[in-house]
Amino acid sequence: MYLFANKWKRPSGWVFGITSVIWLLYVFNWDWPVELLPFMEVNVPYFFGKPIEYAFASNVEEKLFYPNHILDEIVLITLVVSGIIHGFSREKVEDELISKIRLESLAWSVFWNFGLLLVAVILVYDTPFLAVMSIQMVSILVWFNLRYAYRLRKHYNALENDE
């Protein structure tokens, strides 16, 4: 399995942690970034999800582009990339046990993530379900990185106690 260099583990962990907090703030309070960072509203090309009023715009430029605050896209891309790099960076000593811990943590996070998704499908409807799906997109990385860090810490503590 391809793993990133160990030198990326710590910086990607910091970036992952910081963007996780920003992303959570953004998910649970949609308006604060728009008010705090108005310069991040730019015209983006229309592909999908454009509001209906833009379909009836008077000129071509208004039909091809519409204003969107891009902080959520930047944070989500940063969160996903840093979470993958952090979770799949080599340890200083990379052996079969570390690979097993990584694989078990990934499987555990998939089971929990989809278990929570099934609960959400049963209990959450309409517009709030979009927030749940947004959370689901990155929660698998969050669960994986948290479980992996916990299991590694437990493993390293057991090694120290044996010495």
SULLIN-V177248 format. One line per field, one symbol per residue. psi: psi as a letter, one per 40 degrees, with the letter a starting at -180 (. if undefined). A space follows every 50 residues. Layout:
psi = ???
This chain:
psi = hhiiideedddddddddddddddddddegdddddddgdeehihiihdieh iddddfididddddiihhhedddddddddddddddddfiiidhhaddddd ddddddddddddddddddddddehiadddddddddddedddddddddddd dddddddddddd.
